[in-house]
Amino acid sequence: MVFFPSISRTISSSVRKNVQTHYRKLRYMSNVPENTVYGGPKPQNPNQRVTLTSLRQKHKKGEPITMVTGYDYPSGVHIDMAGIDICLVGDSASMVVHGHDTTLPITLDEMLVHCRAVARGAKRPLLVGDLPFGTYESSTKQAVDTAVRVLKEGGMDAIKLEGGAPSRITAAKAIVEAGIAVIGHVGLTPQAISVLGGFRPQGRNVDSAVKVVETAMALQEVGCFSVVLECVPAPVAAAATSALQIPTIGIGAGPFCSGQVLVYHDLLGMMQHPHHAKVTPKFCKQFGQVGDVINKALLQYKEEVTNGSFPSSAHSPYKIGAADMDGFFSELQKLGFSDAASAAAAATEKIQTANSPA
């Protein structure tokens, strides 16, 4: 028995060495470089992933829910770092990113590209992908097949679809029964502009206001875990929020919803182009003027490239030793590239002059 502790220590030491060796081999085999700028952002807190359960708890406590619509990896990273609860990959990418006048043209394959990009950057928020127009209206089978693709190929946690018509509520029910979480969407439903007569607010008369509440209730009944209320009067949104047991997410619907959503580009004041001004909604508050910063930076870049001040030596970091440089000159001469050798020599001299103390 007295030998067991020493045997145990020997085995334990051996196991640790094997694990460390195995880890190093895995590290070398990885396609993600270690300790480099290519490692990507680190999740804010891998143990604090937003789930339906945490959203329900937040709603039960009366804490506002935050949602931002993003379309790519950089926006996903920023949304993640800010601690936003839900990141929606919206079909509004059709207008904001692709330059269309409506949300109708974007395809499912295009949406999946946006979904995958956002999913790589946003590790903490609940990820929700929009079902684009024409991908869920024909049948419940089509709706479920599309939703499955958004989760399996797009890396989303849930989907959003625009409610209103009975067929869309039926589609939401089928998707929920297939085991996929769904957010409904009522009020102004951009995919229905053909019958709405354009991007028009809803709920501004008795019948329309009642329809907003009834449609939201119907979406709750079929299992949606939340409902987006878009472009409706604040009292109508307040009534819907009170009637529902699930959280409402407002966009242009006043302050009485369970949470709010805005588009990343809109809230940052990112784009100043006339097209974007045309499609930026009245209800959007710009929390920044990022577009002005972008324009200024691009103009400065153009100026410095034009006058030759960029790139300076500070932004030309890669060096070649003097011996290798001489060998390079020699090889260029042998290959008959005399002008190239002269250009390289002149560049070397200019760099040395620029770096020499005054």
N, C-alpha and C positions, 0 to 999 in steps of 0.2 A: 504493500500500500504506500510505502514511503516514496516509491518511484513515480507514483501517479502525477504529483504536482510538476515535476520536471518534464515528464512526458507531455503533460497538458500545455506547459509553456512552450515546448518545442513545436507541438502541433499548431498552437495559436500563432506563433511567430511565422511558421511556414505558410499558414493560411493567409496571414496579412501580406506577406511577400508576394504570394501568388495573386492575390486580389489586386495589389498595386501594379504588378507586372501586367495583369490582364487589362487593368484600366488604361495603362500607358499604351498598350497595343490598340485598344479601342480608340483612344485619343488620336493615335497616328492614322488609324483607318478612317476617322471621321472626315466628312467633306466640309466641315465648318472649322476654319482655322481658329486656334486658341489664342486668346490675348491679342487680338488684332482688331482693326476698325471694322472688319467684316463679321464680327461675332454677333452683331445685331443688338437691339435694345433688350434689357433685362425686364421681365415682368415686374410691375410695381410690388406685388406680393402674391406669389403663386398660391398661397393658402386662402386668398380672399377673392376667388373667382365669383362673379355675380351669377346667381342661379334664380330660377323661378321662386324657390323657397325664400331666398333672401329678399327678393322683390316683394313677395307677399308680406313678409315681416315688416318691411319698410312701410308698405301701404297701411298695414294694420296700426302702426305707430303714428301714422299721419305725417311721415317724413316725405318731402317731395322727391320724385324720381327724375333723374336727369337722363336725357337721350340726345344724341347728336348723330346726324346723318353724315357718313363719310363714304369715300369711294375708292381709296387706295391705301397703300402701305404707310406712307407718311402721315396721312390723316388718322389711320388706325393707331399708330404709335402715339401721336399727340392726344388722342381721345383716351387711350389707355393711361398715359402718364397723368392726365388731369383727374383720373378717378371717376369718369363718367359711368353711369350705371349700365346704359344700353347703347350699343352702337348699331344703328340701322344702316344697312347698305341699300339705299333707296333707288327706285327706278327713275327718280329725278336726275340720276346720272345722265340720262338721255339729254336733258337740257343743260345741266351745269357743266358736264364733262365733254359730252359729244356734240354740243352746240345745236341740238334740235329745238324746235319751238314748243314741243309737247313731250310728254313721257311715253307716248305710244310707240315710237320707232325702235326702242331698245329691245334686243333679243335676249332670250334666256342664256345663250352662250356668252354674250357680252356681260350680262349680269354675273355669271359665274366667275368670270375673270376678276371683276371688281370684288366679289365676295372673297375669293382666295387671297387677293392682295391685302384686304383689310384684316382677314383672319391671321395673316402672318405678323401683323403689327399690333393688333389689339388682343392681348391675352387675358385681361381682367374683365372687361365688360361682357354682358350677355350679347351675343351676336345675332342679329335678326336680318334676314334677307327678304326683299320685296319679290313677290311673284309678278313678273312683267305682263303687260297686256297681251292677251291671246294665248296664254299658257295654262289657264285653269278654268276657263269659262265653258268649254265644250261639254265636259263630263266630269264626274267625280274621279274617274280613273285618270284623266288627264291632269286634274288638280293634284292628286296624290303623287303621281309620277313626277310632276314638276317639283313638288315640295321635297320629295325624296332626293332629287338631284341637288337641290339647294343645300341640303344638309350633307349629303355624301360627297359631292364634288365641290361645293362651295365652302364647306367648313363652318356653316352657320349652326346656331343652337336652336333657332326658331324661324318661322316665316311670318310675313305680313301680307295680307291681301285686302283689297278694297271691297267693303260690303255694300249693301244697298239692295241689290236685286236678290230675289229668293234663290236663284241659282248659285250666287256667290256665297250666300249663307249656307246652302247645302254643301258647297265645296269646302267651306271652313269646317263643317261638321265631319266630313269624310277625312279631312287631313288630321284633325284631332283624334279621330278614332283609329287612324293609322299610327298613332303614337308620336305625333309631331306637334309641338307647341305653336300656337297661332295668336298673332295680334290682329284684331280687326281694325277697320278704318272707315269712318263715316263723316258726314258733312260734305265738304268739297272733296270729291274723289276724282283726281286729275285724269284717271283713265276713262272717265265717263263724260268728258267735256263735250262729246258729240251730242249727247242727250241733255246735258246741263246748259248748253249754249255758251260754252267757254269756261274760263276760270272764274266762277261766280260764287260768292259766299252763300251758304245754305242756312236754313233755320230762321229766316227773317220774316216769316209770316206764320200763322198758327199751324197750318197743315205741315209746312216744312219743318217747323220746330218739333212738332210731335213725332214726325218721321225720324228725325235725328235720334230722339230718345228711344223710340220703338226699335229702330235698327240696331242701336247699341245694345239694347236688352236682348234682341234676338241673337246677336253674336255672342253675348255672354251665355245664353242658354245652350248654344251648341258647343261650348267649351273653350272659347277664347280666353286667354289669361289677362288680356288688356285690350283697350280700344283707343285708337287715335281719333281725336276730334279736331277736324281741320276747318278753319274759316267759318266759325259759327259764333253768334253773339254770346258774350260771357254768361248771361243768365241761363241760356239754353245749355251751355256746357256745364254750368253749376247744377242744373236739374238732372242732366244725364249722370254726372258724377255722383250725385246723391242717390239716384235710383239704382245704380250699379253696385255690386259687391266687389268688382274687379277694378283695378286702377285705370284711370283715363289719362291719356297723354295729349296735352293740348299743343296746337300749332295755329296761332292766330285765333285762339278760342278763349282768351282771357286768363285771369289768374286763379280760377277756382277749380282747375283740374288737379289730378293727383300728381302730375308731372308735366314737363315741357320738353319739346323737341325743336331744334333748329338745324338747318343745313350748315355744315362746317364752313364752306366758302362764304355763305351769307353772314354768319355771325362774326367772322373774322374781317369782313369788309375786304375780301381778297381780290375781287375782280371789278375793274372799272370800265370794261368794254361795254359799248352800247347794247350788245345782245344780252349781257348779264343784267344790265340795268333794267332791261325790258322784262326779264323773267324773275327778278328779285321781288318777293312779295312785300306789300306795304307793312305787314305786321312784324317784319324782321328788324330787330335791333342789332346794330353793328357794334360789337364789343371791342373791335380793333379796326385799324385802318391798314391792314396788311398789304392791300393792293397798292397803296401809295409807296410803301417801303419797297415792294417788289419792283415797281416802275422806276424808282430812284436808283435801286441797285443795278438794274439792267442798263439804264442810261450811263451810269458810272463805269460799268464793265465795258460798254461800247466805246466810251471815251478813252479809257486806259489802253484798250487794245489798239485803237486808232492812233494814239500818240506814242505807243511803244513802251509805256511804263508798266504794262502787265504782259507777261509775267516777269517779275524781277528775280534776282537771285534767291530771295526768300521763298519764292514759289517755284524754284527749279532745283529740287533737293537731291536729285540723283547724280552721283559723281562717278568719274572714271579716273583711275590713277594715272600719273604722268607716264609711267613705263608702258601701260596699256594704250595710252593715247598715242605715244610714239609708234607703237606697233600697229595701231589702227591707221595712222598716216601712211606708214610704209605699205600696208596691204592695199590701201586705196590707190596708191601710186602704181603698184604692181598690176592692179586691175584696170588701170588706165583712167581712173577717176581723179584726175589732177584738180579739176575745179572743186570737186567734193572735198578733197583733202585741204585745199586752200580755205574753203568755207569753214571746215572744222577747226583749222588752225586759227582763223580769225575769230571764231566764236570763243575758243579757249582764251585767246589774248584779251578779248573784251570782258570775259568773266573775271579774269585775274585782275584787270584794271579796276573793275567795279568793286571787287572785294578787297583791294589793297587800301590801307589806311591813307587818309588824305595828308 
